[in-house]
Amino acid sequence: MKVECPACHAKVHVGGKPRMGQKVKCRSCDAELEVVWLEPLELDWAYDEDEFEDEYDEDYEDAY
């Protein structure tokens, strides 16, 4: 099964049975993507929890 990359609009192969949260990489632009919806199949940029926590910690410390 293939779906459009949100970054470059190339077709990205996600396998025969995609699942929510599945991580894939666009071969055309190297974007790290994640399955965010199944019907219709949709990809978005992958969410990196560690990166978000680091940014949140820095913002919190700057505020005080």
Residue pairs with C-beta under 8 A, 6 or more apart in sequence:
1 13
1 14
1 15
1 16
1 18
1 41
2 11
2 12
2 13
2 14
3 11
3 12
3 14
3 18
3 41
3 42
3 43
4 10
4 11
4 12
4 43
5 11
5 12
5 26
5 28
5 29
5 31
5 33
5 43
6 31
6 33
6 43
6 44
6 45
7 26
7 29
7 31
7 45
8 26
8 28
8 29
8 31
10 26
10 27
10 28
10 29
12 24
12 25
12 26
12 27
12 33
12 43
13 24
14 22
14 24
14 35
14 41
14 43
15 22
18 35
18 38
18 41
19 35
19 38
20 35
20 36
20 37
20 38
21 34
21 35
22 34
22 35
23 32
23 33
23 34
23 46
24 33
24 34
24 35
24 43
25 31
25 32
25 33
26 33
31 45
32 45
32 46
33 43
33 44
33 45
33 46
34 43
34 44
34 45
34 46
34 47
35 41
35 42
35 43
36 42
36 43
36 44
